[in-house]
């Protein structure tokens, strides 16, 4: 993940949950301690650490602009009726949005 991709992700997640995210919010999502906002600002230039990038790729699934990762995609399996798949994907995205909101509230 590059710095510009991180900036775009901040905008996409903010749009997904209905409010603009600050660098401090992104620091919370990454599990950074106090002062993490400055780290996020640096990462928006150089790119995040590999551990943070992995975590953010998972949280990115809250936004319709980011694909559901293959390791999480259980909706396209043979045992899920095709007509149920869009609703299940939408439900999963809502769960991811709830997780982002939960992490921000903590």
N, CA, C and O atoms as a GROMACS GRO file, in nm:
protein
  424
    1UNK      N    1   0.085  -0.118   0.000
    1UNK     CA    2   0.000   0.000   0.000
    1UNK      C    3   0.090   0.124   0.000
    1UNK      O    4   0.182   0.136   0.081
    2UNK      N    5   0.061   0.213  -0.091
    2UNK     CA    6   0.138   0.337  -0.100
    2UNK      C    7   0.074   0.445  -0.014
    2UNK      O    8  -0.036   0.428   0.040
    3UNK      N    9   0.145   0.557  -0.002
    3UNK     CA   10   0.090   0.669   0.074
    3UNK      C   11  -0.037   0.724   0.012
    3UNK      O   12  -0.133   0.755   0.083
    4UNK      N   13  -0.039   0.735  -0.120
    4UNK     CA   14  -0.159   0.789  -0.185
    4UNK      C   15  -0.276   0.691  -0.172
    4UNK      O   16  -0.392   0.734  -0.162
    5UNK      N   17  -0.249   0.562  -0.173
    5UNK     CA   18  -0.355   0.463  -0.152
    5UNK      C   19  -0.410   0.473  -0.010
    5UNK      O   20  -0.530   0.456   0.012
    6UNK      N   21  -0.324   0.501   0.086
    6UNK     CA   22  -0.369   0.520   0.224
    6UNK      C   23  -0.458   0.644   0.235
    6UNK      O   24  -0.561   0.640   0.303
    7UNK      N   25  -0.421   0.752   0.169
    7UNK     CA   26  -0.505   0.873   0.168
    7UNK      C   27  -0.642   0.842   0.108
    7UNK      O   28  -0.744   0.884   0.162
    8UNK      N   29  -0.642   0.770  -0.003
    8UNK     CA   30  -0.768   0.735  -0.068
    8UNK      C   31  -0.851   0.645   0.022
    8UNK      O   32  -0.973   0.659   0.028
    9UNK      N   33  -0.786   0.552   0.090
    9UNK     CA   34  -0.858   0.463   0.181
    9UNK      C   35  -0.923   0.542   0.294
    9UNK      O   36  -1.036   0.512   0.334
   10UNK      N   37  -0.854   0.642   0.345
   10UNK     CA   38  -0.913   0.726   0.451
   10UNK      C   39  -1.040   0.791   0.399
   10UNK      O   40  -1.142   0.794   0.470
   11UNK      N   41  -1.037   0.844   0.279
   11UNK     CA   42  -1.156   0.906   0.220
   11UNK      C   43  -1.266   0.802   0.196
   11UNK      O   44  -1.383   0.828   0.223
   12UNK      N   45  -1.229   0.685   0.145
   12UNK     CA   46  -1.328   0.580   0.116
   12UNK      C   47  -1.394   0.528   0.242
   12UNK      O   48  -1.516   0.508   0.245
   13UNK      N   49  -1.317   0.505   0.346
   13UNK     CA   50  -1.376   0.457   0.472
   13UNK      C   51  -1.466   0.564   0.534
   13UNK      O   52  -1.572   0.534   0.588
   14UNK      N   53  -1.423   0.689   0.525
   14UNK     CA   54  -1.506   0.798   0.576
   14UNK      C   55  -1.639   0.804   0.504
   14UNK      O   56  -1.744   0.821   0.566
   15UNK      N   57  -1.635   0.789   0.373
   15UNK     CA   58  -1.759   0.789   0.294
   15UNK      C   59  -1.846   0.669   0.333
   15UNK      O   60  -1.968   0.681   0.342
   16UNK      N   61  -1.784   0.555   0.356
   16UNK     CA   62  -1.858   0.434   0.389
   16UNK      C   63  -1.934   0.446   0.521
   16UNK      O   64  -2.046   0.397   0.534
   17UNK      N   65  -1.871   0.513   0.620
   17UNK     CA   66  -1.937   0.523   0.751
   17UNK      C   67  -2.010   0.655   0.770
   17UNK      O   68  -2.074   0.677   0.872
   18UNK      N   69  -1.999   0.744   0.672
   18UNK     CA   70  -2.078   0.867   0.676
   18UNK      C   71  -2.016   0.982   0.751
   18UNK      O   72  -2.086   1.075   0.792
   19UNK      N   73  -1.885   0.980   0.770
   19UNK     CA   74  -1.818   1.095   0.830
   19UNK      C   75  -1.672   1.097   0.787
   19UNK      O   76  -1.612   0.993   0.759
   20UNK      N   77  -1.616   1.216   0.783
   20UNK     CA   78  -1.478   1.232   0.741
   20UNK      C   79  -1.385   1.177   0.849
   20UNK      O   80  -1.405   1.205   0.968
   21UNK      N   81  -1.284   1.101   0.809
   21UNK     CA   82  -1.188   1.046   0.905
   21UNK      C   83  -1.064   1.134   0.911
   21UNK      O   84  -1.015   1.181   0.808
   22UNK      N   85  -1.014   1.155   1.030
   22UNK     CA   86  -0.892   1.232   1.052
   22UNK      C   87  -0.773   1.136   1.059
   22UNK      O   88  -0.792   1.015   1.070
   23UNK      N   89  -0.651   1.189   1.053
   23UNK     CA   90  -0.535   1.102   1.075
   23UNK      C   91  -0.541   1.033   1.213
   23UNK      O   92  -0.497   0.919   1.226
   24UNK      N   93  -0.595   1.101   1.314
   24UNK     CA   94  -0.608   1.038   1.446
   24UNK      C   95  -0.705   0.920   1.441
   24UNK      O   96  -0.683   0.819   1.508
   25UNK      N   97  -0.812   0.932   1.361
   25UNK     CA   98  -0.905   0.820   1.344
   25UNK      C   99  -0.835   0.702   1.278
   25UNK      O  100  -0.852   0.587   1.320
   26UNK      N  101  -0.757   0.730   1.176
   26UNK     CA  102  -0.685   0.622   1.108
   26UNK      C  103  -0.584   0.557   1.202
   26UNK      O  104  -0.561   0.436   1.195
   27UNK      N  105  -0.523   0.636   1.289
   27UNK     CA  106  -0.430   0.580   1.387
   27UNK      C  107  -0.502   0.482   1.479
   27UNK      O  108  -0.449   0.376   1.512
   28UNK      N  109  -0.624   0.518   1.520
   28UNK     CA  110  -0.704   0.426   1.602
   28UNK      C  111  -0.732   0.297   1.528
   28UNK      O  112  -0.723   0.188   1.585
   29UNK      N  113  -0.768   0.308   1.401
   29UNK     CA  114  -0.798   0.189   1.322
   29UNK      C  115  -0.677   0.098   1.308
   29UNK      O  116  -0.691  -0.024   1.297
   30UNK      N  117  -0.558   0.157   1.310
   30UNK     CA  118  -0.434   0.079   1.299
   30UNK      C  119  -0.386   0.029   1.435
   30UNK      O  120  -0.292  -0.050   1.442
   31UNK      N  121  -0.450   0.075   1.541
   31UNK     CA  122  -0.409   0.033   1.675
   31UNK      C  123  -0.287   0.108   1.727
   31UNK      O  124  -0.217   0.060   1.816
   32UNK      N  125  -0.262   0.227   1.671
   32UNK     CA  126  -0.148   0.307   1.717
   32UNK      C  127  -0.184   0.380   1.846
   32UNK      O  128  -0.300   0.412   1.870
   33UNK      N  129  -0.084   0.405   1.926
   33UNK     CA  130  -0.104   0.475   2.053
   33UNK      C  131  -0.115   0.625   2.029
   33UNK      O  132  -0.115   0.672   1.915
   34UNK      N  133  -0.125   0.701   2.139
   34UNK     CA  134  -0.133   0.847   2.131
   34UNK      C  135  -0.018   0.899   2.045
   34UNK      O  136   0.093   0.847   2.052
   35UNK      N  137  -0.044   0.999   1.967
   35UNK     CA  138   0.058   1.052   1.877
   35UNK      C  139   0.061   0.977   1.744
   35UNK      O  140   0.145   1.004   1.659
   36UNK      N  141  -0.030   0.884   1.727
   36UNK     CA  142  -0.034   0.805   1.605
   36UNK      C  143  -0.073   0.885   1.483
   36UNK      O  144  -0.044   0.845   1.370
   37UNK      N  145  -0.140   0.998   1.503
   37UNK     CA  146  -0.181   1.081   1.389
   37UNK      C  147  -0.059   1.128   1.310
   37UNK      O  148  -0.065   1.136   1.187
   38UNK      N  149   0.049   1.158   1.379
   38UNK     CA  150   0.172   1.200   1.310
   38UNK      C  151   0.229   1.085   1.228
   38UNK      O  152   0.283   1.107   1.119
   39UNK      N  153   0.219   0.965   1.280
   39UNK     CA  154   0.263   0.847   1.205
   39UNK      C  155   0.180   0.830   1.078
   39UNK      O  156   0.235   0.802   0.972
   40UNK      N  157   0.049   0.849   1.090
   40UNK     CA  158  -0.039   0.838   0.974
   40UNK      C  159  -0.001   0.943   0.870
   40UNK      O  160   0.004   0.912   0.751
   41UNK      N  161   0.026   1.066   0.913
   41UNK     CA  162   0.066   1.170   0.818
   41UNK      C  163   0.193   1.132   0.744
   41UNK      O  164   0.205   1.157   0.624
   42UNK      N  165   0.290   1.070   0.815
   42UNK     CA  166   0.413   1.024   0.749
   42UNK      C  167   0.382   0.910   0.653
   42UNK      O  168   0.436   0.905   0.542
   43UNK      N  169   0.294   0.819   0.696
   43UNK     CA  170   0.258   0.705   0.610
   43UNK      C  171   0.185   0.750   0.485
   43UNK      O  172   0.194   0.684   0.381
   44UNK      N  173   0.113   0.862   0.492
   44UNK     CA  174   0.042   0.912   0.374
   44UNK      C  175   0.140   0.963   0.268
   44UNK      O  176   0.099   0.994   0.156
   45UNK      N  177   0.266   0.972   0.304
   45UNK     CA  178   0.370   1.007   0.208
   45UNK      C  179   0.447   0.881   0.167
   45UNK      O  180   0.465   0.854   0.048
   46UNK      N  181   0.491   0.804   0.267
   46UNK     CA  182   0.580   0.690   0.240
   46UNK      C  183   0.510   0.556   0.231
   46UNK      O  184   0.568   0.460   0.180
   47UNK      N  185   0.388   0.547   0.281
   47UNK     CA  186   0.317   0.419   0.286
   47UNK      C  187   0.326   0.359   0.425
   47UNK      O  188   0.425   0.381   0.495
   48UNK      N  189   0.224   0.284   0.466
   48UNK     CA  190   0.222   0.228   0.601
   48UNK      C  191   0.314   0.107   0.615
   48UNK      O  192   0.365   0.053   0.516
   49UNK      N  193   0.334   0.066   0.739
   49UNK     CA  194   0.410  -0.056   0.765
   49UNK      C  195   0.331  -0.175   0.709
   49UNK      O  196   0.211  -0.165   0.684
   50UNK      N  197   0.400  -0.285   0.689
   50UNK     CA  198   0.333  -0.403   0.632
   50UNK      C  199   0.221  -0.452   0.723
   50UNK      O  200   0.114  -0.491   0.674
   51UNK      N  201   0.243  -0.452   0.853
   51UNK     CA  202   0.139  -0.498   0.948
   51UNK      C  203   0.016  -0.408   0.941
   51UNK      O  204  -0.097  -0.458   0.940
   52UNK      N  205   0.037  -0.277   0.937
   52UNK     CA  206  -0.076  -0.184   0.928
   52UNK      C  207  -0.147  -0.199   0.794
   52UNK      O  208  -0.270  -0.192   0.788
   53UNK      N  209  -0.071  -0.218   0.688
   53UNK     CA  210  -0.132  -0.233   0.554
   53UNK      C  211  -0.222  -0.356   0.550
   53UNK      O  212  -0.330  -0.351   0.491
   54UNK      N  213  -0.179  -0.466   0.611
   54UNK     CA  214  -0.262  -0.587   0.614
   54UNK      C  215  -0.394  -0.561   0.688
   54UNK      O  216  -0.500  -0.600   0.641
   55UNK      N  217  -0.385  -0.495   0.801
   55UNK     CA  218  -0.505  -0.464   0.880
   55UNK      C  219  -0.597  -0.369   0.802
   55UNK      O  220  -0.719  -0.387   0.803
   56UNK      N  221  -0.540  -0.271   0.738
   56UNK     CA  222  -0.621  -0.174   0.663
   56UNK      C  223  -0.686  -0.236   0.540
   56UNK      O  224  -0.796  -0.196   0.503
   57UNK      N  225  -0.620  -0.334   0.476
   57UNK     CA  226  -0.682  -0.402   0.362
   57UNK      C  227  -0.809  -0.474   0.405
   57UNK      O  228  -0.906  -0.482   0.330
   58UNK      N  229  -0.808  -0.528   0.526
   58UNK     CA  230  -0.927  -0.596   0.577
   58UNK      C  231  -1.037  -0.495   0.605
   58UNK      O  232  -1.152  -0.515   0.566
   59UNK      N  233  -1.003  -0.386   0.673
   59UNK     CA  234  -1.103  -0.283   0.704
   59UNK      C  235  -1.154  -0.214   0.578
   59UNK      O  236  -1.266  -0.163   0.576
   60UNK      N  237  -1.073  -0.212   0.472
   60UNK     CA  238  -1.113  -0.147   0.347
   60UNK      C  239  -1.237  -0.212   0.287
   60UNK      O  240  -1.308  -0.149   0.209
   61UNK      N  241  -1.264  -0.336   0.323
   61UNK     CA  242  -1.381  -0.405   0.268
   61UNK      C  243  -1.512  -0.342   0.313
   61UNK      O  244  -1.618  -0.379   0.263
   62UNK      N  245  -1.506  -0.248   0.406
   62UNK     CA  246  -1.627  -0.175   0.447
   62UNK      C  247  -1.675  -0.084   0.335
   62UNK      O  248  -1.792  -0.048   0.330
   63UNK      N  249  -1.584  -0.047   0.245
   63UNK     CA  250  -1.617   0.043   0.135
   63UNK      C  251  -1.648  -0.036   0.009
   63UNK      O  252  -1.582  -0.135  -0.022
   64UNK      N  253  -1.749   0.009  -0.064
   64UNK     CA  254  -1.784  -0.053  -0.192
   64UNK      C  255  -1.674  -0.035  -0.296
   64UNK      O  256  -1.672  -0.105  -0.397
   65UNK      N  257  -1.585   0.058  -0.273
   65UNK     CA  258  -1.477   0.084  -0.370
   65UNK      C  259  -1.363  -0.015  -0.359
   65UNK      O  260  -1.272  -0.015  -0.442
   66UNK      N  261  -1.366  -0.100  -0.257
   66UNK     CA  262  -1.259  -0.198  -0.237
   66UNK      C  263  -1.319  -0.338  -0.244
   66UNK      O  264  -1.427  -0.362  -0.189
   67UNK      N  265  -1.250  -0.429  -0.311
   67UNK     CA  266  -1.307  -0.564  -0.326
   67UNK      C  267  -1.306  -0.641  -0.194
   67UNK      O  268  -1.225  -0.614  -0.105
   68UNK      N  269  -1.397  -0.735  -0.184
   68UNK     CA  270  -1.393  -0.828  -0.072
   68UNK      C  271  -1.280  -0.925  -0.102
   68UNK      O  272  -1.279  -0.990  -0.206
   69UNK      N  273  -1.186  -0.935  -0.011
   69UNK     CA  274  -1.069  -1.019  -0.034
   69UNK      C  275  -1.109  -1.164  -0.052
   69UNK      O  276  -1.205  -1.211   0.008
   70UNK      N  277  -1.035  -1.233  -0.135
   70UNK     CA  278  -1.065  -1.372  -0.168
   70UNK      C  279  -1.075  -1.459  -0.042
   70UNK      O  280  -1.162  -1.546  -0.035
   71UNK      N  281  -0.989  -1.436   0.055
   71UNK     CA  282  -0.992  -1.518   0.177
   71UNK      C  283  -1.117  -1.494   0.262
   71UNK      O  284  -1.146  -1.572   0.352
   72UNK      N  285  -1.192  -1.387   0.234
   72UNK     CA  286  -1.315  -1.357   0.305
   72UNK      C  287  -1.439  -1.386   0.221
   72UNK      O  288  -1.551  -1.383   0.271
   73UNK      N  289  -1.418  -1.413   0.094
   73UNK     CA  290  -1.530  -1.426   0.001
   73UNK      C  291  -1.588  -1.567   0.005
   73UNK      O  292  -1.542  -1.656  -0.067
   74UNK      N  293  -1.686  -1.586   0.088
   74UNK     CA  294  -1.756  -1.715   0.097
   74UNK      C  295  -1.891  -1.709   0.026
   74UNK      O  296  -1.972  -1.801   0.037
   75UNK      N  297  -1.913  -1.600  -0.045
   75UNK     CA  298  -2.044  -1.577  -0.106
   75UNK      C  299  -2.057  -1.641  -0.243
   75UNK      O  300  -2.168  -1.669  -0.288
   76UNK      N  301  -1.945  -1.663  -0.311
   76UNK     CA  302  -1.950  -1.718  -0.446
   76UNK      C  303  -1.935  -1.870  -0.446
   76UNK      O  304  -1.904  -1.929  -0.550
   77UNK      N  305  -1.955  -1.933  -0.333
   77UNK     CA  306  -1.943  -2.078  -0.325
   77UNK      C  307  -2.069  -2.144  -0.381
   77UNK      O  308  -2.174  -2.081  -0.393
   78UNK      N  309  -2.056  -2.270  -0.414
   78UNK     CA  310  -2.167  -2.346  -0.474
   78UNK      C  311  -2.286  -2.360  -0.381
   78UNK      O  312  -2.399  -2.375  -0.427
   79UNK      N  313  -2.264  -2.354  -0.249
   79UNK     CA  314  -2.372  -2.376  -0.155
   79UNK      C  315  -2.448  -2.249  -0.117
   79UNK      O  316  -2.538  -2.252  -0.033
   80UNK      N  317  -2.412  -2.136  -0.180
   80UNK     CA  318  -2.483  -2.010  -0.158
   80UNK      C  319  -2.561  -1.980  -0.285
   80UNK      O  320  -2.502  -1.956  -0.390
   81UNK      N  321  -2.693  -1.982  -0.277
   81UNK     CA  322  -2.773  -1.955  -0.399
   81UNK      C  323  -2.735  -1.821  -0.461
   81UNK      O  324  -2.712  -1.722  -0.392
   82UNK      N  325  -2.728  -1.821  -0.593
   82UNK     CA  326  -2.682  -1.703  -0.665
   82UNK      C  327  -2.766  -1.579  -0.634
   82UNK      O  328  -2.712  -1.469  -0.628
   83UNK      N  329  -2.895  -1.595  -0.615
   83UNK     CA  330  -2.981  -1.480  -0.587
   83UNK      C  331  -2.957  -1.423  -0.447
   83UNK      O  332  -2.994  -1.309  -0.420
   84UNK      N  333  -2.896  -1.500  -0.357
   84UNK     CA  334  -2.868  -1.454  -0.221
   84UNK      C  335  -2.733  -1.383  -0.209
   84UNK      O  336  -2.708  -1.314  -0.110
   85UNK      N  337  -2.648  -1.399  -0.307
   85UNK     CA  338  -2.511  -1.347  -0.297
   85UNK      C  339  -2.503  -1.195  -0.282
   85UNK      O  340  -2.426  -1.148  -0.197
   86UNK      N  341  -2.576  -1.116  -0.358
   86UNK     CA  342  -2.566  -0.969  -0.339
   86UNK      C  343  -2.608  -0.926  -0.198
   86UNK      O  344  -2.544  -0.838  -0.140
   87UNK      N  345  -2.712  -0.985  -0.145
   87UNK     CA  346  -2.757  -0.948  -0.010
   87UNK      C  347  -2.653  -0.989   0.094
   87UNK      O  348  -2.631  -0.917   0.192
   88UNK      N  349  -2.591  -1.102   0.074
   88UNK     CA  350  -2.488  -1.146   0.170
   88UNK      C  351  -2.365  -1.057   0.164
   88UNK      O  352  -2.305  -1.027   0.267
   89UNK      N  353  -2.326  -1.016   0.044
   89UNK     CA  354  -2.213  -0.923   0.031
   89UNK      C  355  -2.245  -0.791   0.101
   89UNK      O  356  -2.162  -0.736   0.173
   90UNK      N  357  -2.366  -0.740   0.080
   90UNK     CA  358  -2.407  -0.615   0.144
   90UNK      C  359  -2.408  -0.628   0.296
   90UNK      O  360  -2.366  -0.537   0.367
   91UNK      N  361  -2.455  -0.742   0.345
   91UNK     CA  362  -2.456  -0.766   0.490
   91UNK      C  363  -2.313  -0.769   0.544
   91UNK      O  364  -2.286  -0.714   0.651
   92UNK      N  365  -2.222  -0.832   0.470
   92UNK     CA  366  -2.082  -0.838   0.512
   92UNK      C  367  -2.022  -0.697   0.517
   92UNK      O  368  -1.951  -0.664   0.612
   93UNK      N  369  -2.051  -0.616   0.416
   93UNK     CA  370  -1.998  -0.479   0.417
   93UNK      C  371  -2.053  -0.399   0.535
   93UNK      O  372  -1.981  -0.320   0.596
   94UNK      N  373  -2.179  -0.420   0.568
   94UNK     CA  374  -2.237  -0.353   0.686
   94UNK      C  375  -2.166  -0.398   0.814
   94UNK      O  376  -2.145  -0.317   0.904
   95UNK      N  377  -2.132  -0.524   0.822
   95UNK     CA  378  -2.058  -0.572   0.939
   95UNK      C  379  -1.921  -0.508   0.947
   95UNK      O  380  -1.874  -0.474   1.056
   96UNK      N  381  -1.856  -0.490   0.832
   96UNK     CA  382  -1.725  -0.425   0.831
   96UNK      C  383  -1.738  -0.277   0.870
   96UNK      O  384  -1.652  -0.224   0.940
   97UNK      N  385  -1.843  -0.211   0.825
   97UNK     CA  386  -1.866  -0.072   0.865
   97UNK      C  387  -1.887  -0.062   1.016
   97UNK      O  388  -1.835   0.029   1.081
   98UNK      N  389  -1.961  -0.156   1.071
   98UNK     CA  390  -1.985  -0.159   1.215
   98UNK      C  391  -1.853  -0.180   1.290
   98UNK      O  392  -1.832  -0.122   1.397
   99UNK      N  393  -1.766  -0.262   1.235
   99UNK     CA  394  -1.636  -0.285   1.298
   99UNK      C  395  -1.552  -0.158   1.296
   99UNK      O  396  -1.485  -0.126   1.394
  100UNK      N  397  -1.553  -0.085   1.186
  100UNK     CA  398  -1.479   0.042   1.179
  100UNK      C  399  -1.533   0.139   1.283
  100UNK      O  400  -1.456   0.203   1.355
  101UNK      N  401  -1.666   0.151   1.291
  101UNK     CA  402  -1.727   0.241   1.391
  101UNK      C  403  -1.693   0.198   1.533
  101UNK      O  404  -1.666   0.282   1.619
  102UNK      N  405  -1.692   0.068   1.558
  102UNK     CA  406  -1.660   0.016   1.693
  102UNK      C  407  -1.517   0.052   1.730
  102UNK      O  408  -1.491   0.095   1.843
  103UNK      N  409  -1.426   0.036   1.637
  103UNK     CA  410  -1.285   0.067   1.666
  103UNK      C  411  -1.265   0.217   1.690
  103UNK      O  412  -1.182   0.256   1.772
  104UNK      N  413  -1.342   0.298   1.619
  104UNK     CA  414  -1.328   0.443   1.637
  104UNK      C  415  -1.387   0.488   1.771
  104UNK      O  416  -1.340   0.585   1.830
  105UNK      N  417  -1.488   0.418   1.818
  105UNK     CA  418  -1.551   0.454   1.945
  105UNK      C  419  -1.468   0.411   2.065
  105UNK      O  420  -1.481   0.467   2.174
  106UNK      N  421  -1.384   0.312   2.047
  106UNK     CA  422  -1.304   0.258   2.159
  106UNK      C  423  -1.196   0.353   2.203
  106UNK      O  424  -1.121   0.323   2.295
   0.00000   0.00000   0.00000
